[in-house]
Amino acid sequence: MKYKTIDGIPVKRQKRNQLDTDGFVVTAQVMNGYLVLDIWIQEKQIYRYAIDIKTYEYALKKLETGIWHKQKLCNITQSAKSYLGYSLSGHIRASKDDINCISNAFPTQQPGYIEGIALIEHVESLFGEAKRERAYYTKTERIDRLMSKVPPVQKDFKSWILAVLGGDTQYAFWDKKTKTYSCSSCGKVADMEKLDVTKDNKIRDKDIVKCPLCGAKLQVKKRSAAVERESMAMLLDNIDESMSVARHFNIRVRWQYGSRASVAWEEAVRIFLYRNDPKWNCRIYYRQYPKNYSCTYIGLREPWWDTNPANRTIRNEFLYPSGIAECLKDTSYEEHTRFFIAAAGNHSQINYNKVMYQMSGCGERLEYLYKGRYYRLVKEMTERSWEYAYRLRTAPDIQWITGIDDMQMLHRLRDKNGGVRMMDWLAHVCETGERISDKALDFFESNKITPGDCRMHLCNMHPDQVMNYLIRMQQEQYPGMYCSSILGQWNDYLSMCQTLNKDINDALVYRPRELKRRHDEAVEEINRQRIIENMKSNPGKQKERADEMRHLYPGTEEVLKEIKEKYEYSTEEFIVLVPQRLIDIVAEGQALHHCVASTDRYFDRIRARETYVLFLRKAEDPETPYYTLEVEPDGTIRQHRSYFDEEPNIEYIRGFLREWQQVVKKRMNKKDRKYAEHSRRMREKNIDELREANNTRVLKGLEQDFLEAV
């Protein structure tokens, strides 16, 4: 837009009858190819707005600053309605002549029922759509031109995929119906009798046989109809002297009955590597999803765009060995050339993309480690590049990289093809002067256990002792559980022992004979301490609440005092207590975190003598809540709940409860039996209501807890 031309257009003033108008007043004129609006508040001009009547390009100037901005007309107001997209036509006043002037400026775009300010907003939206469309197609053409420069894949790419994914492995697939084998090497079918069996005359799954037609060695597959392997591959292609491209493919090889191995690939990501470009080191483009899908929306076109709606990711991949040096030359990634060539020649699966964008300055060290045959260590370091990049970048030697200053240990790491976990274990034993067996190294590597995971144990135990203890606990205490999970239980147990102020340097504590039992005992002790702390907290508030409940449920505490002698019972192991105050029941529920603390229906039942709430405690610790019971007058137990509605040792406790029920039955009188019959009817009514409401969760809980007095 020509702002000097617009500024040269004289101001059109308001009419006299518009001077006292509240809000904005607009005067309009068409001159020099522009529709110009002068915007007033009473007698003061605030803005000037201009729009090209041919291109619909627009601009707004605030007269206080005198600066033009590419802003819509709605920017003249701070009204929330304008920001929410509502029309300004109801907020700006204009004379009939000015409205006609605006309408006549855009005769081809006037829908008929839109005029004035609303027409300007309509034309602004048309300009925005046209601008976005031009930008979209400009970007599309630019990307298409760039992609057209990428050469086709090499002719031997398919055979290379088969070599890196399949190797020398070929299969003989068994067809049960025809009783024939299919050779994946030649794709032909052969009779079972013609196969050259290397072991005996009976062919088993995974036996190695020889195809009588092509002579290839085959692995027998009787239990699977096909074998499929998938991975990723990176192909480096040189485009011209200004750029090259790193192409990332999803690759797959499938072997099945009746045909040779089939190879498929799909290019997922292209990263263009620029040479001596002051702005970009690289640009990334993603194939859109799904393949051959096209859409007119921006960013969702096929096949390539710079957004990633399909969430394409680059994982560990193989690297095509040709053209590496030529493609990386003069790019920001040239330092990795020799490392890439060495890894590609060895068919190593590495996240090469992560090396390129996260491990700058590490190329020489990675090459040194890889050519030193620390293959797995290099692979795992590149996978955790954020952790090891700085160490590799600043390391003066391999001892500093690994933390192992003993060359014998370094050779041991190389010979066992160890990763970062094995490196950490060897660094630990070098520091402590201990020894560690190969069995322990393999154990910790396979179970993904690091010295940091065992830091609470290594101060008192040798690494081999830690391994032996975990294996024994897996066999005796935690069958079927992973050793890493058992180690987590062991760490939890020692942390709880510290909380309980136990000496974790005592062998009886840090290496218990029965870890599971000691762990559960520690959990129970921690819960007990929490319960006591909760019960002791805020006694003044508890007294106030006790008085309030005594007022809300008169006569309920008298019922509890009356039944005390009849329902209390004790043995050497357990005690049944009758609470004497309603606040004791609330405190019990809060301590054990179950529903008796959050509902008042239990107090109504006690007052009506439908059910009673009793406490089950351990005889050795009668002050600490253990179980809360809801019982009927004849001793029938409706519910029993412990900490967080759990039920520890419930089968053992049920034996004691059976004994208690027999004692209560002997103490009952005629009135108690009448109350028990009423309680039974109310229970059956409650169950019918739950069934009608289809409340299966509560019904199942009641069924599990129910213990009838017989």
C-alpha positions, 0 to 999 in steps of 0.5 A: 500500500502507498501510505504517502498517497493515503495520508495525502487524501484530505480528511472528511469531517463528520456531519453536525448531527453526528458530533454528539453521538456516543461511540465511534463515528465513521466518514467514508470516501473513495480516492486514488483507488482506496476506500478511506475511513476517518474514525471519530469520537465526537469532534476528535479523529482517532484513527484512519483506515484504508483498504485497496478496492482492487486487492482488498489489502488494508491498514490502520493508523492510530493518529497518536503514533502516526504509524500504519499497521496491517490491522483489521478495522476491529482493532479500533475497539477493545470490546470483548465482542470484537475479539470474539469475532462479532461484527462491529457494525452495531458499534460504529455509526455512519451516515447513509451517504457513508454507508452507500459509499462503502457499499459502492466501493465493492459492488462485486463482493456485496452479498446483498444483505451486507452493507457498510462496516459489515461489508468491510469485515467481509472483504477483509476475510476474503483478503485473509483467505486469499493471502493464506491460499497464496502462501499455501501454494507458494510453500507447496511449490517450494517443497515440491521443487525441493523434493524433485531434487531427491534422486531415486533409491539405489538399485541394490537398496532392496537386496541390502535391506534383505541382507541386514534384516535377514542375513543368511537365514532362510526358512522351510515353512510346513503346510499341514494340508499338503504335507510339503515344505516351501523354501524361502530361498528359491520360493519352490515347494518340496516334498517332505521326504526329499529334504536332507535332514541333518539330525535324524529322520524326524523333522522338528521345529527349528531343525536345520535342513537342506533344500533339495532344489536349491541346496540352501540351508533352511530353518524349519518353521512348523508352528508359524505361517510366516516370519516378519522383521521390521526396522528403520534404515537411513540412506544418505544421498548427495543432491548438489554442491549446496545440500544433501539429504538424510532419508529415513525409511521404515523397512520390512522383510517377510518370509512366508509359505510359497514365495521368496522373501518379500521386501517393503519400505516406506520413506518416512522422514527427509532431513536436508543437510545444508552446506555453508548456509548462514541460516540453516544447518538442516530442514526436516520434512515428514511424509504425511499420514496415511500414504496417498492421502491428500487434504486441502487444509494447511499442513495436511497434504501428501506426501511431504510437509514440515509438520508431523501430524502422523507423529513420525519418529526415528528409532535405531536404524541401519545405515546404507554404506554408500555415499556417506563421506560425499553427503556429509562433506562440508555440512555441520555433521562432517565430524561423524563421517568415519564413525558412520562409515565404520558402523554402516560397514558392520550393519550396526543399528544405531540412532544415527539421527540422534547422533547428528542433532544431539552429539556434536563434538563427539564424533572422534570419541564415538569413532574411537570407541566403536573401532575399539569394538565397544559396540553395545556401549556406543549404541546405548550411549547414543540412545541416551545421548542427553546423558553422555554427550557432555562426557564424550565431548570433554573426555581426554581418554577412554578411562575418563569416558567409562570411569574405569581406570583398570585396562583389564576391566576395560578389556573385560567390558569389550570382550563381553560387549557390555553396555552402560550398565555393565560399564557402571558396575565395572567402574563401581568395583574399580572404585571399591576394589571389590571383584565381580563375577561374569555371572553377576555382570550378566545378571545385572545387565539382563535385569536392567539393574545399575549400581545406583539401584543397589546403593542401599545394599552395596555398603554392606554386601558384595555385588554377587551377594546382592545377585544371589539374594535376589535370585533366592527371593525370586525362588522362595518369596516372589515366584514369577516376579522380575528381579528388578521389581523384587529389588524395588520391594527390598529398597522400599523395605529398607526405606521404611526401616530407616523411617522406623529408626532401625539399624539398616547396617545390621545383617538381620535388618538389611538381609532378612530371611523372609523379605516379603513378610518383613516388608509387610510387617514394616508397612503395617508398622508405618500404618500403625504410627500414622493411625496413632498420629491421626488420633492424637491430632487436634483433641479440642476439635474432637471434643467439640464434635463429640458434644455435637454428635451426642446432641444429634443422636440422643440415646445412641451412646446409652445403647453402646454402654448397655451392650458393652458387657455382652459383646466384648470378648478377648483371647491371647491374640485379639480383642473385641471392644464396644466404643463408648462414644460416637466420636470414638467411631468417627476417630476410628474411621478417620484413622483407618480411612474407611466410610464409617467416618464419612456417613451417619447411617451407622449411628441411626442403626445403632440407635434403632438397634439394627446393627452395632459398630465394634472394634477388633484390636490386637491383644498386644496393642489394644490402643491401635485401630485394626479392624472395624466391625458392623454386626447384627444383634445376634453376632452376624457380621455385615462388614469388616474393614481395616486400613483403606478398606483392606483386609490383612490376615482376614482368613485367620481373623475369621476363625476368631470371629466365629469363636466370638459369635458362639460366645455372643449367642450364649449371652443373648436374651429374648429381646436381643433375638427380637432385635436380630430378627428385625435386623435380618429383615432390614438387611434383606430389604437393603439388599433388594434395593441394591439389586434394583439399583444394579449396584453390583460393587456394593453387593459384592463387598457385602457378600464377601464380608458377610459372616452369619452367626450359626 
